[in-house]
Amino acid sequence: MISKIFVLLFAIVLAVIGQTTKPICNIRCGTQYVPVCVKQDDGIVREFNNACLLALYNCLNRQSLRPNATCVKDIVREAVQDALRKSQRLPSDSSFQGRAIRDFVDALRRLIRSL
Ligand SMILES: *[C@@H]1O[C@H](CO)[C@@H](O)[C@H](O)[C@H]1NC(C)=O
């Protein structure tokens, strides 16, 4: 009887320790910025610098989050590409306004290359 109680207590202690200690995760991640994003249930989009860091987060927190949201970087890229497509339909002229638009388009091109 007493030994059964001890076994039960031991099992409870193990279960509590298992829940409170962080799992050991042998995952080494680089710092490359290739973001992946997960939309939480509260609507907040959580960004991880790369897929490896998401895997590490999942391991440490015993979760299985999968990328299921668009990252800000990709939203900006899409918006810039859209602006560039539209700019190609603008009439080209040598007026000051035309030059200002071309300068702006060049700035967008540089931005999109840096993303
Ligand atoms: C994205 O994944 C998270 C975690 O797995 C989930 O809670 C959330 O509902 C998902 N969101 C969408 C938009 O699928």
Ligand as a Chemical Component Dictionary entry (heavy atoms), coordinates in Angstrom:
data_LIG
# 
_chem_comp.id                   LIG 
_chem_comp.type                 NON-POLYMER 
_chem_comp.pdbx_formal_charge   0 
_chem_comp.three_letter_code    LIG 
# 
loop_
_chem_comp_atom.comp_id 
_chem_comp_atom.atom_id 
_chem_comp_atom.alt_atom_id 
_chem_comp_atom.type_symbol 
_chem_comp_atom.charge 
_chem_comp_atom.model_Cartn_x 
_chem_comp_atom.model_Cartn_y 
_chem_comp_atom.model_Cartn_z 
_chem_comp_atom.pdbx_ordinal 
LIG C1 C1 C 0 -2.139 30.090 -37.481 1  
LIG O1 O1 O 0 -1.564 29.131 -36.665 2  
LIG C2 C2 C 0 -1.849 29.326 -35.281 3  
LIG C3 C3 C 0 -1.017 28.346 -34.495 4  
LIG O2 O2 O 0 -0.933 27.099 -35.095 5  
LIG C4 C4 C 0 -3.331 29.141 -35.069 6  
LIG O3 O3 O 0 -3.644 29.277 -33.694 7  
LIG C5 C5 C 0 -4.053 30.200 -35.867 8  
LIG O4 O4 O 0 -5.434 30.029 -35.736 9  
LIG C6 C6 C 0 -3.643 30.101 -37.323 10 
LIG N1 N1 N 0 -4.191 31.260 -38.012 11 
LIG C7 C7 C 0 -4.652 31.182 -39.247 12 
LIG C8 C8 C 0 -5.108 32.474 -39.836 13 
LIG O5 O5 O 0 -4.698 30.134 -39.877 14 
# 
loop_
_chem_comp_bond.comp_id 
_chem_comp_bond.atom_id_1 
_chem_comp_bond.atom_id_2 
_chem_comp_bond.value_order 
_chem_comp_bond.pdbx_ordinal 
LIG C1 O1 SING 1  
LIG C1 C6 SING 2  
LIG O1 C2 SING 3  
LIG C2 C3 SING 4  
LIG C2 C4 SING 5  
LIG C3 O2 SING 6  
LIG C4 O3 SING 7  
LIG C4 C5 SING 8  
LIG C5 O4 SING 9  
LIG C5 C6 SING 10 
LIG C6 N1 SING 11 
LIG N1 C7 SING 12 
LIG C7 C8 SING 13 
LIG C7 O5 DOUB 14 
# 
